[in-house]
Amino acid sequence: MSVPLPTPDTRWRCTRCGNLTRFDVTRSSRVREYVHLDLAGEAAVEETLVLEESIEQVRCRWCDAADTVELVPRAAAEEPAAGE
């Protein structure tokens, strides 16, 4: 089961324990990297471009449940009361 990435208006939530903040995410990526080799032959990645990325699994860090994570709306930030 694929779980979409959260957006500015959504977040992940574990339906088993209610966790909203800690998840182990397994993802696959295809990237292009610009690698700079110094004169000694030491490699350093200076630029990375993600060409493809997919989430394979999102597991709850609190209860270790897989396939229980869903996307839910984010709570709206509270506005200050009038006169404050």
C-alpha positions, 0 to 999 in steps of 0.5 A: 500500500502506497502512502502519499507524501504529506503536503502543506495542508496534510500530515501523516497519522498512525490509525493504530496509536495516533502518532503524528510525528515519528515515522520510518520511511522506506523510499526508492530514488533514482538520482543524478549526482555531480561528483567532484574528485580532488587530486588525491581521488577523494569523491565529494557529491556537490549536486544531486538531482532527484529524477524519480522517487517513490515511497515504498512503506511508511512505518510508525516509529511508536507502535512499529505498525506498517500499513496503518499510516494515513494522510489526514488534514493538518489542524489550522493554526489558532488565530489570536483572540480579538483584543490580544 
